[in-house]
């Protein structure tokens, strides 16, 4: 009954969003890309934008692009390719850029990787030097789905990585794998000594703390495609459920979010998965959606351009073709409003002055455009 009620409620919300075109922002089309995936702002307001097939661009606010040389080879196909981009907290001093991507392995396997490199600029072009891979999904597996690989730095300089389950289900609960987890690392890829599973004891046998479990902050995730920190310093993640059950989770130290043992969605072949509330040993999502929103990314808005949104989560919606605004209150969350964008939204990003920048997906009626959102002008 719980799933049915949520499905009906979701249909009502979605229907209202599609009928409501009076969004509280003006949209300016800046430029377009081929399968854009992520964006990070440079200190001077320019942007680094990744394209899934393996290109990295420096883009100014007028949409002029300059290519960046020295990017890694990516394993493009399915959901794989170039992924996220983030700046080191001390970027202005060290010029370090962090990139995630899918890389090939032996025997047609593949997995996500995170690397860092120094961004150099000459003659309005960029190049990467001192390229160093600092993290890899383990193990590499067959298939091209559910990489996750969103990356985020927190205010203490720790690097957070979302690692999808690669559509393999059980590794999300396997402490000898970093698949289906949220991970916390130092900026050089080493493991912080205060991570929850350092010196992890399992079945009365010590496990070498150099193993991947030392990276793990939380487990039981499916395809976490969004990660953000709220105004109180709390970590949140947004992940795709299976057939139904997209989740927004307040991410707790050492928390287990249950996948694939529990989920508020079901398998695509119709087999049921027990709901979260059937097993109190797993943490429940703060809010979940059926029909799904299909998240592209997640941010918490911290600016002043949209003052009523400050502290709210914004979810980029792919199949929902919307930006979903969610109110956060301690450990609780609720959807507040949904803004119809008439395109699959890959990501929403906040600039320093509080404007919002949006990357469309490039599929169906979506055109891979870069959009700038500013508060609607009064006529």
N, C-alpha and C positions, 0 to 999 in steps of 0.2 A: 504493500500500500504506500509506503514511504516513497518508493521510486515513482509510482504513478502520480502521486500528488506533485512531486517536484517536476515531473515532465509536463504536466498541465500548466503549472505556474510558469515554467520556462517558456512554454508556447505563448502564454499571455504577455510576458515581458518582451519576447522577441517580436510579437505582432505589434505591440505599441511602438517599439523602436523603429520598425520599418515604416510605420505610418507617420512617425514624427521626424520631419526634415528640418525643423527649426532649431538646428544646433547652435549653441551659444558661442560659436567661434566662426571667424572668416577663414577660408582656406585659400592659400596661395600655392600654385603649382610652381616648383622651383626647377626641376629637371627630372630626367628618368634614367633608370638603370636596367641592366639585364639580371634579373633574379637577385635583387638586393636582399641582404640578410641582417646586417647590423650597422650601427652608427655610433661613433664616439666623438665628442667635441674636443677640439684642440683649445688651448688657452686663449687664442686670439679669435675664437668664434668659428673658425673653419671646422670642417668635419672630416673624419676618416670613415669611409663607407666600404663595406665588403660586398662583393658579388659572389654568389654561390659557386660559380664555375672557377673561381680562383683569382679574381682581380681585387685590388685594393686601390681606392681613389682618395685623394685630398680634394675636397669640394668647398668652395666658398659660398657665402650666403646668396650669391646671385646664380649659383648653379654651375659655375665654371669648374672643370675637373682637371686634375693632374694625376697621372698614373704613378704608382709606387712600384719600383723594381725590387727584386729580391724576396718576393713572397714565396711561401712553400708550395710544392706540388700537392694538390688536393685530390682525393678520390671522389670525383663527382658522379652522382647518380642517386636516384631515389631521394632520400632526405639528406644525403651526404654532400659535402663540398666545403667551401669556406664558410666559417661560422661567425663567431663573435669577435669584437675588438674592444679593448679597454686600455686606458692609460695608467701607468704606474702613478701612485699618489705624488711622487716627486718628479714627475715627467719634465717639468721645466728645468730641472737640474740634470737628470740622467737621460732624458729623451727615450725612455723605454716604453715600448708598445707591446701589449699581450694579444695574441691571436689564437682562436680555436679553429679547428678544421678536422675533416675526416681524412685519415691516411690509410694507405693500403698496407696489408700484411701478407704473410706467406699463405699459399694455398687458397687464394681468393677470399681471405679474411680481411677485415678492416676494423678500425676503431677511431675514436676521437683522440685528438692530441691538443695540448696547449703549449705554445712557444712564446718566447719573448725575444725582442730584437731592438736595436737602436734605430730610431727614425732620423735619417739625415735628409736635408733639403738643400738642393742647389738648382739654380736656374728654373725655379717654379716647378721642379719635379722632386719626387721623393725616392729614397731607397732605404732598404733595411740592411743593417750590418750586424755582426756578432749574433747571428741567429742561433737560438738555443732552445731545444725542446725540453720543457721542465715537467711535463706530466703526460701520461698516456692512459687510455682505458685499458683495463686488464680483466680478462683476456680479450684479444681480438677475436671476432667471431664472423660467421657468414651473415650476409644480409646488409641492407642499406637503410635501416630505419632506426629511429629513436636514439639519436646520438645525445640529445640534450645540449651539451657544451655551451651553455650561457656562462659568462664569467663576470665577476664583480669584485672590486676592492672595497673593504670597509674602512671606517675611520681609523682603525688601529693598524692598517696596512696589511691585513690578511687577505689572501686571495681565495675566493669562493668559486667553485666549479659545480655545475649541475651535470650529472652523468646519467643518461637515459638507460633503460633496461635492454636496449638493442632488440626489443621484441622477443626476448628469450625467457621472460617471466621469472624463473626461480633465482637467477643471480641477484635479484633485488634483495633477497634475504640471505645471500651468501657472504659471510664476512671475509672470505678469501678472494673476493672480487670487488672492484670499485664500480661495477655496473649497477645502475638503479639506486644511486646514492647521491647525497650532497656532500661535498668535500671541502675541507678547509686546509690551506697550505700557507707556508711562508712565501714571500715574493720570489724566492729562488726555487720553489718547488719542494723544498724540504718540509718535514712534518712538524708542526708545532708540538712542543712537549706536553701541552695541556689539552690536546685533543682527547675526546672521551674514550677512544678505544686504543690508545697507546698502552702497551703492556697488557693487551686484551687477554683474558683467561677464558678458555672455552673447554668445557668438559674436563676440568681439572688439569689441562695441559697448557703450559705456557707456549705462546706463539711468538716467534721472533718479531720484535716491534719494528723491524724494517719492512714488514709486509704492507700490502695495500690497505689493510684494515686500519692502520694508523692514520690514513688520510680521512677516514670516514667521520662525518659529523652526524648524519642521520641516514636512515635506510628505509627500504620499502617504498621507493618511488618508481613511477612508471616512465614517463617522458617529461621531465621537468624542463620547461622552456622559458621560465621566467624566474628571476630572483631579485629581491629588492629589500632594502632596509628602511623601516619606517622612522617617524620623527622621534620615537622613543628608543631607537637603536635595536628594535626587534627585527629578526630575519623572517621573511616570507618567501614562499615559492608557489608558482602556479604551474600545474602540470596537466597534460592531456590524460583523460581517463580512457578506458576502452570504448565499448559502445555505451556511451553515457558516463556520467560521473567525473567530469573535469573538476579538479580540486584546487582550492587556495588554502595553503597550509601555513600556520604559524610554526616555524621550524625550531624545534627544541633540541638542545644538546643531547645526543644519544638517542633521539626519538626514532621510533619505528612506525611508519605510516601504512604498513600492512600489505602493500601490493606484493605478490598476486594473491595472497591468502584472502584478503578482503578488499572490496572496492564498492563504491556506490554505482558503478556501471557493471556491465556483463560482458562476456566474451562475444566477439563478432559472430561466432557461429550459433549464438543463441543460448549457450550454456550459462547458467547463472553463477555469479560470484557472490558469496555472502556479503551483506552490507557491513560497514564499519561498526554499527551499533550491535552486531551479533558477537563481537569479540572485544571486550574492554582492554585486552592487553595491547591493542594497537591504538595509536592516536587518530582521532577523527579529524577530517578537514574542517576548517572554520566555516567555509561555505562551499557548496558544490553545485554543479549545473547538469541537468538533463532536460532539454537538448543541450548539447555541449556548445561552448563558445570557441573552442579550438584555439588556445592561446598561442600567440607568436612571441610575446615577451611581456614583462611586467615592470612597472616603475611605481614609486611612491612620489607623488607630486609635492615639491617643497618650495615652489616659487610664489610670487605675488601677482602674476598676471591674471591668474584665475583664483582669487583669494578664497572663494567658497570651496575650492577643491583641495586646498592645502591639507596635507596629511592623508589624502585619499589615495588608494591604489588605482592605477589605470592599466587595464589589460588590453593588449592588441588582439583583436579577434579575427581569425582566418575564416572559418566557415560561417561565423556570425556576421562577418563584414561590418564590424563595429569597433568602437572603443567603449569598453565597459568600465564604468566608474564604481568603485567599491569603497564603502566607508569602513575604516579600521578603528576599533575601540578595544584596546587591550588585546585580549586573545580572541575577540569576536570580530566578525566581518559580515557585511550585508551589501548586496547590490543596490546602488542608489539610482543609477540612470545608465542608459545605453544610447550611444550616439551613432546613428547610421552613417556609414562612410561609403556605401555602395561599391565596395571593393574589399578584397581580402587584405587585412592589415597584418604585415609582418612584424612591425615594431613601432612603438611610440617612445620618444626620447625628449628630455627636458634640457633646454639651453640655459646658460647661466642667468640670463635676464628673465627667465620664466616662460618664454614661448615654448610651444610644443612642435616637434618635428616628427613626421610620420613617414615610414617607408611602406609602400604598398607591396604586396606580393606580385608576382608576374604569372598569373594563371587565370583562366576564364576571362571575366571582364576586368580583371586587375591589370594595371599597366606598368607596375614597377616604378611608380613616380615617387619623388621626394616632395612632401607637402609641408608647408609651414602653417601652423594654427595660431591665431591671435584672437583676443577677445573681440566679439562682434561689435562693429561700429554702430553707434546709434544713428538712425536716419532721421 
